[in-house]
Amino acid sequence: MSDAPAAPSSAPAPSDRPVLKMTGISKRFPGVLALEDVHLEVGQAEIHALLGENGAGKSTLLKVLSGAHSADSGKIELYGEPVAFASPHDAQRAGIVTIYQEFTLAPDMTIAENVFIGREPGSRLFISWRRLAEMTRAITHKIGLKRDPMTPVRDLSVAEQQLVEIARALSMRSRLIVMDEPTSALSEAEVANLARIVITLKAEGLSIIFVTHRLEEVFRLCDRFTVLRDGRYVGAGQVADVTVDAIIRMMVGREVGALYAQRPIPERGPVALEVEGLTRRRNARDPHAIELVDVSLKAHKGEILGLAGLVGAGRTETARAIFGADGFDSGEIRIDGQKVNFSGPRDAMLAGVGLVPEDRKKQALFLRLAIRTNITIAAHDQISRASWFIDEGREDTLVEEFRRLLSIRMASPDQLAGLLSGGNQQKVVLARWLALRPKILIVDEPTRGIDVGSKVEVHNLLIEMAKSGIAVIVISSELPEILAVSDRIVTMREGRVTGEIARNDATQEILMSMMTFHEGAADPRAEDLTRRP
């Protein structure tokens, strides 16, 4: 085995020649035209945003580029030379590496093994572990990953794992790196670090295709953009020459106006949920768990309560404790004024409490089951006869009701849930809970990883749920989203509630202050920030 992979055979071309040019790319799957006459051009040392709603064709185009799919028509040029990739390995050999949203790392292998997998230094029989560690360290230190190269990947944070993916791409002497939703699961500090790395890579001459739904990242990082819609090329241009509204119009094909629905704050209904003094201490078996300290909050019928905080604030842990998924040491939970003591999520569901988890693919959806099954799986009492047999007529009626109510775009109820776009997957999860007619619905990161058009739809769904009398609790790391959909906002930090404020009184700056406020610190606005309207 060699010390490092061979450099790409063709030398870089003059700087005025694009690194990548994809022209007239079309791809059809059975019954679906996924791409039709799509174009993409990426210059040298350029950060290029590839934009579009879920289902616009971005993933298919990138799979054609990476060699995972073959195009039915069109051509690909790399530095002006026509290329055709029969596999991802061919694309990698040509200097094109894709870092997917769902990492492809082997968790039980070390950082070094993951970076140079299949290309380890040494002889045919023996790996030189010393040289492997040295080669890995030279790359990881460059991008700010300070871990020992022999650390197992399973011990790394999400942000650190992403750096391992970047290190692997650099180890292949890449000329073009594709980053698919690289910031979707990162904290603000981790996003800032990734931005620094991306800018450094650009300065060193690498080109990057940056796929994101966060438009603020496009304007912060990217030089040019390309927009796809419904599998077709819409347009491209310089980021500096367009506005956010213009890009949104290109992505969704209509005037969206404000990204988030505007509405008056509704009158409060009765208290549906009351949490008082919820406390969970750390234990030896789970030393990394986030403590909850005297968490108290109320959610009223017909309102949306926002729960804001930085990563590690304890928002998700609070939601899981309310739902009965995690235990707690002290405190009380009351539903409609009655104290409850859930032994598990089933008890919470029977009491009318629902939870849409942060990771819909791992914790909410059955990706290899039909959409109809995903919607009705918890509502068998509504669609069964004699508690034994599914009444297909009732099932079809229920599925059709929520398909129309939530505007779920699907080929048929028998389509696999895993084949839906992110926004439609989220709608399926919401449909499941609506079928159970909950009193209280907690939604954790409702629009993570979905496009701007679908965000508007999901926000409107949450607002309609609240109007129907449901007490909705929204957990989000995006402050514009919290400000837009919430009627009241509770902030948390390190497992503690730090304040509560009405939406009309809140700004991003005030919320950030509340989220980072240290108890006991001399903050002149402390009384204002923690008032309870």
Buried (B, 14 or more C-beta within 10 A) or exposed (E): BEBBBEEBEBEEBEEEBBBBBBBBBBBBEEEEBBBBEBBBBBBBBBBBBBBBBBBBBBBBBBBBBBBBBEBBEBEBBBBEEEBEBEEBEBBBBBBBBBBBBEBEBEEEBBBBBBBBBEBBBBEEEEBBBEBBBBBBBEBBEBBBBEBEBEBBBEEBBEBBBBBBBBBBBBBBBBBBBBBBBBBBBBBEEBBEBBBEBBBEBBEEEBBBBBBBBBBEBBBEBBBBBBBBBBBBBBBBBEBEEBEBEEBBBBBBEEEBEEBBBEBEBBEBEEBBBBBBEBBBEEEEEEEEBBBBBEBBBBBBBBBBBBBBBBBBBBBBBBBBBBBBBBEBEEBBBBBBEEEBEBEEBEBBBEBBBBBBBBEBBEEBBBBEBBBBBBBBEBBEEBBBEEEEEBBEEBBBEBBEBBBEBBBBBBEEBEBBBEBBBBBBBBBBBBBBBBBBEBBBBBBBBBBBBBBBBBBBBBBBBBBBBBBEEBBBBBBBBBBEBBBBBBBBBBBBBBBBBBBBBBBEEBEEEBBBBBBBBEEEEEBEEBEBBBEEE
